[in-house]
Amino acid sequence: MVVIGVPVGAAEFNLPSLGDTSSSIMSREQEYQLGRAWLSMLRGSVRTLEDPLLKDYVEGHVFSLAETSQLDDRRLTFVAIDSPQLNAFAAPGGVIGVNGGLFLHAHSEAEFASVMAHELAHLSQRHFARGLEQQQQTRIPLMTAMLASIILAASGGGDAGFAALASTQAAAIQEQRRFSRQNEQEADRIGLLNLKGAGYDPNAMPDMFERLARLSRFSQTPPEFLLTHPVSQSRIADSRNRAGQLSSDGRRDSLYYQMMRARVQLFYEDSPGLAAQRFRALLEEHDGEHAAARYGLVLALIRSGQLDTAEQELEPLLAEHPDNIAVQLAQVELDSSRNRLDQALTRLDQLLRTQPDNYPLLNAKADVLLRQRDYRAAEQVTDRLARLRSDDPDVWYLVSEIRGLAKNILGVHQARAEYFMLAGDLDQAEQQLDQALKRAGDNFVISSRINARKDEIARRREILKNF
């Protein structure tokens, strides 16, 4: 296990030493397994964003932040929630969750990074396991209450079943509040050091807190993030004071982050036509010098069927940012919309020569091959994706669809089983594996793999019994 040292300046912040006391309640491996089991429950109860570019950005960004964090277990996994409400969360075992709404409310990459650094600090300090230690007599009720509360916040209220679960655990949550306030302060302080270490301006954290406070002040319903991360004036002042002790020469923003924001803004706009109007107004406001607004405009024009205009607007972006993958994929989307599938495929193959494992590129190639009805080639691409992203339910869903079109029925059942396992439906997963076993016949190698997955389902059921 790699041990990450405390960043320079940590002593000045009087950060507590975690020690190993939480291990007596829950080992790191137990925490990891619990988190993965809980994630499958979450995926089965909320809608998630399937955008490969957005998911790839979140994953790459957080892994980069983790390099300068105190996190020594880097087995992170991510979930992007389809909700315009502001929220982000960290769950046991390295689960990081982000609502689409975080992109809407974090106006710069540094502000987005400040939230992610805060969540990584929750993980590095093992706040979940430490919370269990504080409440040894109510271990299981507290565990279910904390996980249920994250589901409720992530899903914008969740369904009635989770609401009922949370209400029955209200007493346990009440007991946890004082400790949670300490956790939040600790996560702020460690997150600030991580933010600075990653090269960002640490003032982005108090800036983000101030925006959250304004949202809360002028809204009858506070943002969901504030339900689990309450922002007080003392918390803002503390983060501002501590940020002031660090140099503020770090970066604030990036074009790529603003392009991801544009994708999210388009997704939650009432229609592509309205989005196009808003992006064009923003572009004109900046005398045409706003690449992210132009990028959003191009996407909105493509999706509203204004392809000639989209081509005109995309041309300067391609000239100015030829190495930007988001811009290149906008051209692929435009070519596909014009049925120039060979051109789209040629562009993707050129990009994949230098980035052979790139998730958004591989996903786009599978989509183009699907449009060409070259199902065998598409199956090869998605099989590669499945090897690279074996814990991504969106990938397994795509794999199952393409295997079906390619007449690979055994593969369909295996892919569906993986999808249902990741989505928390173990009964359906087991049924799919049973069907796969029938198809496997006397093939010992394939049958052994299928039986191994059935054993994994049994193990996960044992974990879920603790809930």
C-alpha positions as CSV (number, residue, x, y, z in Angstrom):
1,M,0.0,0.0,0.0
2,V,1.4,3.4,-0.9
3,V,1.3,5.9,1.9
4,I,0.8,9.5,0.9
5,G,2.6,12.1,3.0
6,V,0.8,15.1,4.5
7,P,1.2,18.1,2.1
8,V,3.6,20.9,3.1
9,G,1.8,23.3,5.4
10,A,-0.5,20.8,7.0
11,A,1.1,21.4,10.4
12,E,0.0,25.0,10.3
13,F,-3.6,23.9,9.9
14,N,-3.6,21.8,13.1
15,L,-5.0,18.8,11.2
16,P,-5.9,15.8,13.4
17,S,-4.2,12.5,13.1
18,L,-6.6,9.8,12.0
19,G,-4.7,6.8,13.3
20,D,-6.1,3.3,13.0
21,T,-9.0,3.3,15.5
22,S,-11.6,3.1,12.7
23,S,-10.1,-0.2,11.7
24,S,-11.5,-1.8,14.9
25,I,-15.0,-1.1,13.5
26,M,-14.6,-1.6,9.8
27,S,-11.5,-2.6,7.8
28,R,-10.6,-0.8,4.6
29,E,-11.5,-3.9,2.6
30,Q,-14.9,-4.1,4.4
31,E,-15.5,-0.4,3.7
32,Y,-14.6,-1.0,0.0
33,Q,-17.0,-3.9,-0.4
34,L,-19.7,-2.0,1.5
35,G,-19.3,0.9,-0.8
36,R,-19.5,-1.1,-4.0
37,A,-22.6,-2.9,-2.7
38,W,-24.2,0.4,-1.8
39,L,-23.3,1.9,-5.2
40,S,-25.3,-0.9,-6.9
41,M,-28.3,0.0,-4.8
42,L,-27.9,3.7,-5.8
43,R,-27.7,2.9,-9.5
44,G,-30.8,0.9,-9.2
45,S,-32.7,3.8,-7.6
46,V,-31.7,7.0,-9.5
47,R,-31.1,8.0,-13.1
48,T,-27.5,8.5,-14.1
49,L,-25.9,10.6,-16.8
50,E,-24.5,8.4,-19.7
51,D,-22.4,11.1,-21.4
52,P,-19.0,9.5,-22.0
53,L,-17.2,12.9,-22.3
54,L,-18.7,14.1,-19.0
55,K,-17.9,10.9,-17.2
56,D,-14.4,10.8,-18.6
57,Y,-13.8,14.4,-17.4
58,V,-15.0,13.7,-13.9
59,E,-13.0,10.6,-13.6
60,G,-9.8,12.1,-14.9
61,H,-10.2,15.3,-12.9
62,V,-10.7,13.5,-9.6
63,F,-7.9,11.0,-10.2
64,S,-5.6,14.0,-10.8
65,L,-6.8,15.6,-7.5
66,A,-6.2,12.3,-5.8
67,E,-2.5,12.4,-6.7
68,T,-2.1,15.4,-4.3
69,S,-4.6,14.2,-1.7
70,Q,-4.0,12.2,1.5
71,L,-5.9,9.3,0.0
72,D,-3.9,6.2,0.1
73,D,-6.5,3.8,-1.3
74,R,-7.0,4.9,-4.9
75,R,-9.6,2.4,-5.8
76,L,-12.1,5.1,-6.8
77,T,-15.3,4.6,-8.7
78,F,-17.7,7.3,-9.9
79,V,-21.4,7.9,-10.5
80,A,-22.9,10.9,-12.3
81,I,-26.4,11.6,-11.2
82,D,-29.0,12.9,-13.8
83,S,-30.2,15.9,-11.7
84,P,-29.8,19.7,-12.2
85,Q,-29.8,20.1,-8.4
86,L,-26.5,20.9,-6.8
87,N,-24.9,17.9,-5.1
88,A,-21.8,15.9,-4.7
89,F,-21.0,13.1,-2.2
90,A,-18.4,10.6,-1.1
91,A,-19.5,7.1,0.1
92,P,-17.4,4.4,1.8
93,G,-14.8,2.5,-0.2
94,G,-14.0,5.3,-2.7
95,V,-17.4,6.0,-4.3
96,I,-17.6,9.6,-5.6
97,G,-20.9,11.0,-6.8
98,V,-21.6,14.1,-8.8
99,N,-24.9,15.6,-9.8
100,G,-25.1,17.3,-13.2
101,G,-26.1,20.4,-11.2
102,L,-22.7,20.8,-9.8
103,F,-21.5,21.9,-13.3
104,L,-24.3,24.4,-13.4
105,H,-23.4,26.0,-10.1
106,A,-19.5,25.7,-10.0
107,H,-18.7,28.6,-12.4
108,S,-15.0,27.6,-12.7
109,E,-12.9,24.5,-12.7
110,A,-11.2,25.6,-9.5
111,E,-14.6,25.8,-7.8
112,F,-15.5,22.4,-9.1
113,A,-12.2,21.1,-7.9
114,S,-12.8,22.6,-4.4
115,V,-15.9,20.4,-4.0
116,M,-14.1,17.3,-5.3
117,A,-11.1,18.0,-3.0
118,H,-13.6,18.3,-0.1
119,E,-15.1,14.9,-0.9
120,L,-11.7,13.2,-1.3
121,A,-10.9,14.5,2.2
122,H,-14.0,12.7,3.5
123,L,-12.6,9.5,2.0
124,S,-9.0,10.0,3.1
125,Q,-10.0,10.6,6.7
126,R,-12.4,7.7,6.6
127,H,-15.2,9.7,8.1
128,F,-17.8,7.0,7.5
129,A,-15.8,4.4,9.5
130,R,-15.0,6.9,12.2
131,G,-18.7,7.7,12.4
132,L,-19.4,4.1,13.1
133,E,-16.8,4.1,15.9
134,Q,-18.5,7.1,17.5
135,Q,-21.8,5.0,17.6
136,Q,-20.7,1.5,18.3
137,Q,-24.0,0.5,19.9
138,T,-25.9,1.6,16.8
139,R,-23.6,0.4,14.1
140,I,-26.1,-1.1,11.7
141,P,-28.9,1.6,12.1
142,L,-26.3,4.3,11.7
143,M,-24.8,2.7,8.6
144,T,-28.1,2.3,6.9
145,A,-29.1,5.8,7.9
146,M,-26.0,7.4,6.5
147,L,-26.2,5.5,3.2
148,A,-30.0,6.2,2.9
149,S,-29.4,9.9,3.5
150,I,-26.8,10.0,0.6
151,I,-29.3,8.2,-1.7
152,L,-32.0,10.7,-0.8
153,A,-29.7,13.7,-1.4
154,A,-28.4,12.2,-4.7
155,S,-31.8,11.4,-6.1
156,G,-33.6,14.5,-5.2
157,G,-35.7,12.8,-2.6
158,G,-35.6,9.2,-3.7
159,D,-38.6,6.9,-3.7
160,A,-40.9,6.3,-0.8
161,G,-39.0,3.2,0.3
162,F,-35.8,5.2,0.9
163,A,-37.7,8.0,2.5
164,A,-39.3,5.6,4.9
165,L,-35.9,4.1,5.7
166,A,-34.4,7.5,6.4
167,S,-37.2,8.5,8.7
168,T,-36.9,5.3,10.8
169,Q,-33.2,6.2,11.3
170,A,-33.8,9.9,12.3
171,A,-32.5,9.3,15.8
172,A,-29.2,7.9,14.6
173,I,-28.7,10.8,12.2
174,Q,-29.4,13.3,15.0
175,E,-26.7,11.6,17.1
176,Q,-24.3,12.0,14.3
177,R,-24.7,15.8,13.7
178,R,-22.1,17.1,16.0
179,F,-19.5,14.6,14.7
180,S,-20.6,15.5,11.1
181,R,-19.8,19.2,11.7
182,Q,-16.4,18.3,12.8
183,N,-16.0,16.1,9.7
184,E,-17.0,19.0,7.4
185,Q,-14.5,21.3,9.0
186,E,-11.8,18.7,8.7
187,A,-12.7,18.0,5.1
188,D,-12.5,21.8,4.3
189,R,-9.1,22.2,5.8
190,I,-7.6,19.1,4.1
191,G,-9.4,19.8,0.9
192,L,-7.8,23.3,0.8
193,L,-4.4,21.8,1.0
194,N,-5.2,19.3,-1.7
195,L,-6.6,22.1,-3.9
196,K,-3.4,24.1,-3.5
197,G,-1.2,21.0,-4.1
198,A,-3.1,20.3,-7.3
199,G,-2.3,23.7,-8.7
200,Y,-5.6,25.5,-8.1
201,D,-6.3,28.8,-6.4
202,P,-7.4,27.9,-2.9
203,N,-9.7,30.9,-2.8
204,A,-12.0,29.0,-5.0
205,M,-13.3,27.1,-2.0
206,P,-14.6,30.1,0.0
207,D,-15.9,31.5,-3.3
208,M,-17.9,28.4,-3.8
209,F,-19.2,28.5,-0.2
210,E,-20.3,32.1,-0.6
211,R,-22.3,31.2,-3.7
212,L,-23.9,28.3,-1.8
213,A,-24.8,30.6,1.0
214,R,-26.5,33.0,-1.5
215,L,-28.4,30.1,-3.1
216,S,-29.6,29.1,0.4
217,R,-30.6,32.6,1.3
218,F,-32.8,33.3,-1.7
219,S,-34.3,29.9,-2.1
220,Q,-37.2,28.3,-0.1
221,T,-35.7,24.9,-0.8
222,P,-31.9,24.9,-0.2
223,P,-29.6,23.1,-2.7
224,E,-29.3,19.4,-1.9
225,F,-25.6,19.8,-1.2
226,L,-26.4,22.0,1.7
227,L,-28.5,19.3,3.4
228,T,-25.4,17.2,3.9
229,H,-22.8,20.1,3.8
230,P,-24.4,23.0,5.7
231,V,-22.5,26.3,5.0
232,S,-22.3,28.8,7.9
233,Q,-20.7,32.2,8.1
234,S,-18.1,30.8,10.4
235,R,-17.3,28.0,7.9
236,I,-16.9,30.6,5.1
237,A,-14.7,32.8,7.3
238,D,-12.6,29.9,8.3
239,S,-12.0,28.7,4.8
240,R,-11.3,32.3,3.6
241,N,-8.8,32.8,6.4
242,R,-7.0,29.5,5.7
243,A,-7.0,30.1,1.9
244,G,-5.4,33.5,2.6
245,Q,-2.5,31.7,4.3
246,L,-1.8,29.9,1.0
247,S,-0.5,31.5,-2.2
248,S,-3.2,32.4,-4.7
249,D,-1.2,32.0,-7.9
250,G,-3.0,28.7,-8.9
251,R,-5.2,28.3,-11.9
252,R,-8.8,29.2,-11.8
253,D,-10.4,27.8,-14.9
254,S,-9.9,25.8,-18.2
255,L,-11.6,25.9,-21.5
256,Y,-12.3,22.2,-21.3
257,Y,-14.2,22.6,-18.0
258,Q,-16.3,25.3,-19.6
259,M,-17.1,23.0,-22.5
260,M,-18.3,20.3,-20.1
261,R,-20.5,23.0,-18.4
262,A,-21.9,23.8,-21.9
263,R,-22.8,20.2,-22.4
264,V,-24.6,20.0,-19.1
265,Q,-26.4,23.4,-19.7
266,L,-27.6,22.0,-23.1
267,F,-28.8,18.8,-21.5
268,Y,-31.0,20.6,-19.0
269,E,-32.3,23.3,-21.4
270,D,-35.9,23.1,-22.4
271,S,-35.0,22.6,-26.0
272,P,-31.9,22.7,-28.3
273,G,-33.4,25.8,-30.0
274,L,-33.6,27.7,-26.7
275,A,-30.1,26.6,-25.8
276,A,-28.8,27.8,-29.2
277,Q,-30.3,31.3,-28.6
278,R,-28.7,31.5,-25.2
279,F,-25.2,30.4,-26.4
280,R,-25.4,32.8,-29.4
281,A,-26.3,35.7,-27.1
282,L,-23.3,34.8,-24.8
283,L,-21.0,34.6,-27.9
284,E,-22.1,38.0,-29.1
285,E,-21.7,39.4,-25.7
286,H,-18.0,38.5,-25.9
287,D,-17.6,39.7,-29.5
288,G,-17.3,36.1,-30.8
289,E,-14.3,35.3,-28.4
290,H,-15.9,32.7,-26.2
291,A,-14.9,29.2,-27.4
292,A,-17.0,27.4,-24.8
293,A,-20.1,29.3,-25.9
294,R,-19.4,28.6,-29.5
295,Y,-19.0,24.9,-28.7
296,G,-22.3,24.9,-26.9
297,L,-23.9,26.7,-29.8
298,V,-22.5,24.1,-32.3
299,L,-24.0,21.2,-30.2
300,A,-27.3,22.9,-29.9
301,L,-27.4,23.6,-33.6
302,I,-26.6,20.0,-34.5
303,R,-29.3,18.7,-32.2
304,S,-31.9,21.2,-33.5
305,G,-31.2,20.1,-37.1
306,Q,-29.4,23.4,-38.2
307,L,-26.5,21.5,-39.7
308,D,-25.3,24.1,-42.2
309,T,-25.0,26.8,-39.5
310,A,-23.4,24.3,-37.1
311,E,-20.7,23.5,-39.7
312,Q,-20.0,27.2,-40.1
313,E,-19.7,27.7,-36.3
314,L,-17.5,24.6,-35.9
315,E,-14.9,25.6,-38.4
316,P,-13.1,28.2,-36.3
317,L,-13.2,25.9,-33.3
318,L,-11.5,23.1,-35.2
319,A,-8.9,25.6,-36.5
320,E,-8.1,27.0,-33.1
321,H,-8.4,23.9,-31.0
322,P,-7.4,20.9,-33.2
323,D,-6.3,18.8,-30.3
324,N,-9.4,19.3,-28.2
325,I,-11.2,16.0,-28.1
326,A,-14.6,17.6,-27.3
327,V,-14.3,19.7,-30.5
328,Q,-13.2,16.7,-32.5
329,L,-16.2,14.7,-31.3
330,A,-18.5,17.6,-32.2
331,Q,-17.3,17.2,-35.8
332,V,-17.9,13.4,-35.5
333,E,-21.4,14.1,-34.3
334,L,-22.0,16.6,-37.2
335,D,-20.6,14.1,-39.8
336,S,-22.9,11.4,-38.4
337,S,-25.9,13.7,-38.5
338,R,-25.1,14.4,-42.1
339,N,-24.7,10.6,-42.7
340,R,-21.0,11.1,-43.5
341,L,-20.2,8.0,-41.6
342,D,-17.0,7.1,-43.4
343,Q,-15.6,10.5,-42.7
344,A,-16.6,10.2,-39.0
345,L,-15.0,6.8,-38.8
346,T,-11.8,8.0,-40.4
347,R,-11.5,10.9,-38.0
348,L,-12.1,8.6,-35.0
349,D,-9.5,6.1,-36.2
350,Q,-6.9,8.9,-36.6
351,L,-7.6,10.0,-33.0
352,L,-7.5,6.5,-31.6
353,R,-4.0,5.9,-33.1
354,T,-2.6,8.2,-30.4
355,Q,-5.3,7.5,-27.7
356,P,-6.2,3.8,-28.2
357,D,-8.0,3.4,-24.8
358,N,-9.9,6.7,-24.8
359,Y,-13.4,6.0,-23.6
360,P,-15.3,8.8,-25.4
361,L,-13.5,8.0,-28.7
362,L,-14.2,4.2,-28.5
363,N,-17.9,4.9,-27.5
364,A,-18.2,7.2,-30.5
365,K,-16.7,4.7,-32.8
366,A,-19.1,2.0,-31.6
367,D,-22.0,4.4,-32.3
368,V,-20.8,5.1,-35.9
369,L,-20.3,1.4,-36.6
370,L,-23.8,0.8,-35.3
371,R,-25.1,3.4,-37.7
372,Q,-23.3,1.6,-40.5
373,R,-24.8,-1.7,-39.3
374,D,-21.4,-3.2,-39.0
375,Y,-22.4,-5.1,-35.9
376,R,-19.3,-7.4,-35.8
377,A,-16.9,-4.5,-35.8
378,A,-19.0,-2.6,-33.3
379,E,-18.9,-5.7,-31.0
380,Q,-15.1,-5.8,-31.1
381,V,-15.0,-2.1,-30.0
382,T,-17.5,-2.6,-27.2
383,D,-15.8,-5.7,-26.0
384,R,-12.6,-3.6,-25.7
385,L,-14.6,-1.0,-23.8
386,A,-15.9,-3.7,-21.4
387,R,-12.4,-4.8,-20.7
388,L,-11.3,-1.3,-20.0
389,R,-14.5,-0.3,-18.0
390,S,-15.7,-3.5,-16.4
391,D,-17.5,-1.6,-13.6
392,D,-19.5,0.7,-15.9
393,P,-23.2,-0.3,-16.3
394,D,-23.6,2.0,-19.3
395,V,-20.9,0.1,-21.1
396,W,-22.4,-3.3,-20.4
397,Y,-25.8,-2.0,-21.5
398,L,-24.3,-1.0,-24.8
399,V,-22.4,-4.3,-25.1
400,S,-25.6,-6.3,-24.6
401,E,-27.4,-4.3,-27.3
402,I,-24.7,-4.7,-29.9
403,R,-24.1,-8.4,-29.1
404,G,-27.8,-8.9,-29.7
405,L,-27.6,-7.3,-33.1
406,A,-24.5,-9.4,-33.8
407,K,-26.5,-12.6,-32.9
408,N,-24.2,-13.4,-30.0
409,I,-26.9,-14.7,-27.7
410,L,-24.6,-16.2,-25.1
411,G,-22.7,-12.9,-25.0
412,V,-26.0,-11.0,-24.6
413,H,-26.9,-13.0,-21.4
414,Q,-23.4,-12.5,-20.0
415,A,-23.4,-8.8,-20.7
416,R,-26.9,-8.4,-19.2
417,A,-25.8,-10.2,-16.1
418,E,-22.9,-7.7,-15.6
419,Y,-25.3,-4.8,-16.2
420,F,-27.8,-6.1,-13.6
421,M,-25.1,-6.8,-11.1
422,L,-23.9,-3.2,-11.4
423,A,-27.4,-1.9,-11.3
424,G,-28.2,-3.8,-8.1
425,D,-30.7,-6.3,-9.5
426,L,-29.0,-9.5,-8.4
427,D,-32.1,-11.7,-9.2
428,Q,-32.1,-10.6,-12.8
429,A,-28.3,-11.0,-13.0
430,E,-28.6,-14.6,-11.7
431,Q,-31.4,-15.4,-14.2
432,Q,-29.2,-14.1,-17.1
433,L,-26.3,-16.2,-15.9
434,D,-28.5,-19.3,-15.8
435,Q,-29.5,-18.6,-19.4
436,A,-25.9,-18.2,-20.3
437,L,-25.0,-21.6,-18.7
438,K,-27.6,-23.3,-20.8
439,R,-26.1,-21.7,-23.9
440,A,-22.5,-22.6,-22.9
441,G,-23.2,-26.3,-23.1
442,D,-20.1,-28.4,-22.6
443,N,-17.7,-25.5,-22.9
444,F,-15.8,-25.9,-19.6
445,V,-13.9,-22.5,-19.8
446,I,-17.0,-20.4,-20.4
447,S,-19.1,-22.4,-17.8
448,S,-16.4,-21.9,-15.2
449,R,-16.4,-18.1,-15.8
450,I,-20.2,-18.0,-15.5
451,N,-20.1,-20.0,-12.3
452,A,-17.5,-17.7,-10.9
453,R,-19.9,-14.8,-11.5
454,K,-22.7,-16.7,-9.8
455,D,-20.4,-17.0,-6.8
456,E,-19.8,-13.3,-6.9
457,I,-23.6,-12.7,-6.8
458,A,-23.8,-14.9,-3.7
459,R,-21.0,-13.0,-2.0
460,R,-22.8,-9.7,-2.7
461,R,-26.0,-11.0,-1.3
462,E,-24.2,-11.7,1.9
463,I,-22.8,-8.2,2.1
464,L,-26.3,-6.7,1.5
465,K,-27.7,-8.7,4.4
466,N,-26.0,-6.1,6.6
467,F,-28.3,-3.4,5.4
